């Protein structure tokens, strides 16, 4: 019997289809992200000339616009310029714009991530002012945006942190500024960061539904006069529970649930559910570095 030509399927394609069905979690070679090429040298050279001219202006809006535009170019020279601004510029708005540009440097994600990690170390106290008012509040918001943008850029670059880098940034899950906490939780979900689960569980226990707060307590009795007991209690509490604020955090709570879904593939409505799941999957957690 003659087989119609339309019925013929190349043997390699059949094998590929069988493999994909039998092993759905396997990443085929074609699924690997293609290497991102830099922009042409002559294009970047012209962009750099325009950037340097506008960035020298006194107009801050003009400087921000040109920096964001320049950061859209992918090139070793752009990466170098952005890293200098990100790590040396005193203005926090320009720092944030440079961090955004570093997230676009997909031609060299490891180096770009390295600069962003340096910024995490340098700017770790950003956005942590207690009850800021007036200009201090504006500065606090802009500082928090630097960290949030840095985390978003790290997520775009897709580089997983090594042990020392993770130790540096994991505490941002507990950051009191929602923009930073949300960016950190989003980053954990994007990179499927299993090592974040113990801290997320602790955060979940403090903010069980996003609106109520389940705090802890400490007692001290130094026998000291004045407000020394109160100050000692405050210091002890912060050491034990961190700087978690007693406030509603619905958006951060949603980001936390999304991160858990991305990491585990499961939905958790209560912290006890997550704890039980982690207890039942200790081997899996250990395999993933927890």
N, C-alpha and C positions, 0 to 999 in steps of 0.2 A: 504493500500500500504506500502510495506517495504521501508524504507529510507536507501539508501546506507550509510555505515559507514563513507565513505570519506566526506559525506555531513554534518555530524554532527559537530557542532561548540560549544564549551563550552559556557554556558550562561555568565560567567564572562568575557570571551573574547569579546563576542558580546557587552556587556555593556561598556567595555573599549573602543571599537572601536567607538561606538555611542557617547560616552562622548568626545573622541578626536576630532571627526568631528564637533560636536555641539559647542565645546569650544576649538578652536585651540590654543588659547593663554594660556590655562591651562597647568601647568607643572605636569605631572604624577609623582607618587612617584618614579617610576623607573628612571626618568630623573634626579633626584637629584644626585649631585656628591657624589660618595662613599667616606667614611672617608678614608683619606690617612694614612697608617700605617708608623710608624718610621722604620728605618733600625734596625736590631737586635743589641743588646748591644755589643755582642762580635765582630761583624763586625766593629762597630764604634770605639770600643776600639783599635783595630788593626790600623784602619785608623788614629786615633788620635796620636798614637805613631809615625807613619810614618810622619804625618803632623808636629808634634812638632820638629822632627829631621831636616827635610828639611827647615822648616820656620825659623830655627835659623841660617841658612847659610847667608853668606855675598852677595851671588849672587842674585840680585833682580829678574832676570828671573826665577830662581829656586823657589824663594819665591812666585811669582805670580802663577806659574804653580801648586804648591802644594796647594795653597790657593783655587784656582778654583776647583781643584780635590776634596779637602776636602768639599767644599761647595755643592757638588753634593749629599752628604749624608744628609738624613733627620733624625734628632735626636735632642733631647733637649740639649745635650752637644755641638753639632755642632752649634746650634742656639746661645747658650751662647758665644761660642768662637768667632763666626762671629760678634756678636753684639759688643763685646769688641774691636775687630779690627776696625770695621766700625766707632765706635764713639771715639776711643782713638788714633788710628794710625795716625801719622803725614803725611805719604806718601799718596798722593791722588790716585795713581794707586792701592795701596793695599786697600784703602777705597772703590774704585769702585768694585774691585774683591769681597770684603766682601759683598757689597750691592747686587751683583749678586747672591751670595750664599744664602743670606737671602731670595731672591725671590724663592728659591727652598724649603724652609721650609714649605711645604704644610701640614704637620702634625699639625702645630700650626700657621695658617696664621695670627691670630689676634695679637699674641705676636710679630711675625716677622714684621708685619706692624707697630706695635708700635715703634719698634727700628728704622725703616726706617723713621717714622715721626719725631722722635727725631733728626735724621740726617738732615732732611729738615730744621728744626729749627736752627741747628748748622751751616749748610753750605749754608744758604740762600744767601750769597754774592758771592758764587762761580760762576766763569765764567762771571763776570760783569765788568771786566777791560775795560776801554775805549782805543781803539787803542793800544793794547799791541804789543810789538816787542821783538824779540829774545827769551830768556829764559822765559820772562814774558808771551809771547804768548803760548809757550808750556805748561806752568803751567795753563794758562787760559783754554786751550783746555782740559787738564786732569781734571781740576775742573768741567768744564761743563759736562764731561763724568760721574763724580760721581753723579750729579743730574739726568742726563738722565738715568743712570743705576738704580738709586733709584726709579724713576718713572716707569720704565719698570718692576721692581720687584714688586712694589705695584700693577701693573696691573695683574701680574701673580698670586698674592695672592688673588686678587678679593675682598678685603675688602673695603667697601665704607667708606670714612672719615666722622666723625661726624662733627658737626657745627664748632667746634674750629679748627679741623684739616683742614677742607676745607678753613677756613679763612687763615690758615697758608700757604697753597700751591697754592691757586687759582691764585695768581699774576704771577706764572710761565708761564701762557699763554702768558704774555707780555714779557717774557725773550728775550733779544736781541740775545742770542746765539741760532742758529737754532736747534742744536741738543737737547737742553733743551726744546724749544718751541714745537718741533715735538713730543718729548717723552710725554710732558704734554697733547698735543692734542690727541695723541694716547691713553693715559690713560683715558681721558674723554670719548672717544668713546668706549673703552673696558668696562668701568663701567657704560655706559649710564648716564653720570653725567649731569643731566638737569640744575643744578645750574651754569654750565659753560656758558650757552647760552648768557646771557647779555654781558659777557666779550668777548666771541667769536664774537658776533655781532660788538662790538667796534673794535676788532682787524681786522675784515673783512672790516670795513669802512676805516681803515688806509691802509690796503693792499688789495684793491678791486679785483686785478687779479693776485697777486703774483709777478708782475714785476714793477708796478707803485706804488707810495706812495702818499696817500692823507693826508697830515699833516695839522696842525692848526697853529695859530700864536698868539702871545701876544705882547703887547706894554707896556713899562714902561717909565716914565720920572721922575727920581729922582732929576734931576738937578745937579747930582754929576759929579765930574771931572774924567778924565781918563776912565778906562774900567768898572767902577762900574755899569753903566747903562746896559752894555752888560751882566755882571755877574748876575745882578738882573733879566734881561729878561730870561736868561738861567734857572735860578732857578724857575722862575714863569712858564716857559714852561714845565719844568720837573714835577712840581707839578700838572699841569693841564692835561698833556698828557702822563705822565709816561716817561720811557726811550726808547720809540720806535725809532729804527734807521730808517733813510730814505734810504732804500736799497731794492733791489729785494729779495724776499723770496719765490721762486716757490715751494720748497719742503715743507716748512711749510704751504704754502697755500693749497697744496694738502692734507696734514695731517688734516688741518682745515675742508676741504670739506668732507673728510672721516669721521671725528668725527661727523659732522652735520648729515650725512647720518645714522650713527649708532645710534645717539640719537633720531632723529626725524623721520627717515625713508624716508626723502625727500632729493632731490638734490637742491642746491641753487647756481645759477650762479652769482648773484649780491647781495650785502648786503641789498638792498631795499627789495628784495624778502624775505629774512630772517626776516627783521623787520616787514613786512606785515604779515607774517605767525605768528610771535610771538604776534602781536596785535590781530590777529584773534583767538588765542588759549590761552588767558590769564587764563582761568579756568583750562586748562590742565597744564599750567606752574605752577600755584599756587599749584595744587595738587601734583606736583613733586618738590616742595620746592623752586621754583624760586621767 
